[in-house]
Amino acid sequence: MRAPRFPLFLALLLAVSASRGSAATVPATVTVAAGQNHLGWSDAIVLRNGLVEAVVVPSVGRVMQFRFLGENDGPFWENEKLAGQPMPKEPWKAAHGSFGGDKTWPAPQSAWDWPPPDVFDAAVLTARVNDDRTVTLTSPPSPRFGLRTVRRISLDVAEPVMRIETTYEKLSGPPLEVSVWIITQLRDPVAVFLPVPAQSMFPTGLAPQWTPPPGAMQRTGDLLRFIRDPAKSYKIGNDAPAIVWAGEKQLLKISTPRPAGETYPDGGCTAELYGNADPVRYVELETVGPLKRLANGETLTATNTYHLARRTAAGIEADVRALLGR
């Protein structure tokens, strides 16, 4: 007698269920513990719910990890050569120039080229644990741009979801046109998936200023699939409100709102992918917010949502589509 086939709809249901907690089994609460040790940093702050944890390290100005409870191999890339080390004066010159994790830069990059400006990538941040069980990271003012960054990190009480609300506060200097740019460095993936919006402004589904290397991209309907090219670094992007990293066992969706009628840098992109060539194997999933001209006393805020899920027997593309709701 043949065993019954595993129905695809049931596999998709399990994919969604695996990414969500059950109210009957998962405590609907968030805890925050300061002064924790993470890879040698003793100032780590760890937020936990019944499913996941987020690790914030103020001394290097980043959210360093977001993972399922009890697991060490979270999706965020962490540079082992810089683990536990203090912030150097010029971090981009040391051990490939990045700690890993999640950070913010001002966009467009043409306003500063390279290296990243002062407090956005080379400053110790001030941390505060709030009464609502969130954590706030605040930077010193940027001498170059007159901006201060304030990042509020929170977890959903019963879902494998983290949110980071990033605010730029204009404190001094002439008015500045700027966009909130979030960079999340992730481990070498099986693939990264970028949805193509139904009414995309890009006819090919990708911004024309960037072209992936041959063999790095495949398209299936409204979904673009990318792999990291070991020989060549590259960047791509489009106007999607989400992008998905897929590993051997986990998925991470990063999404951000895309309000209609706004102007965006990078030719109109909201979601971007950077793939780093060997020998340092990581990718960056990036989101870009609307451009706004800020005068002193004004602010600009963008919020990213990070949704963890587990791979299932349904297959990688089915899992990604279930996470994207497609």
PEMO-V578903 format. One line per field, one symbol per residue. phi: phi as a letter, one per 40 degrees, with the letter a starting at -180 (. if undefined). Layout:
phi = ???
This chain:
phi = .ccccccccccccccccccbccdcbbccabbbbcgccbfhccbcbbcbbcbbbbbbbccbgaccaaacdgbccccccbcccbdgcccccbcccbfggacggbabbcbccccafacdceccaabcbcbbccccgbbbbbccccccbgbbbbbbbabccabcbbbbcbbbbcbagcdbcabcbbbbcbcdccabbbcbddbdcbdcgbcccbbccdgcbbbbgcbbbbbccccacabaaabccaabcbbcbbbbcbbacbccgcbbcfghcbbbbbbccdcccabbcbbbcccacbbdgcbabbbbbbbcabcbcchcccccccccgb
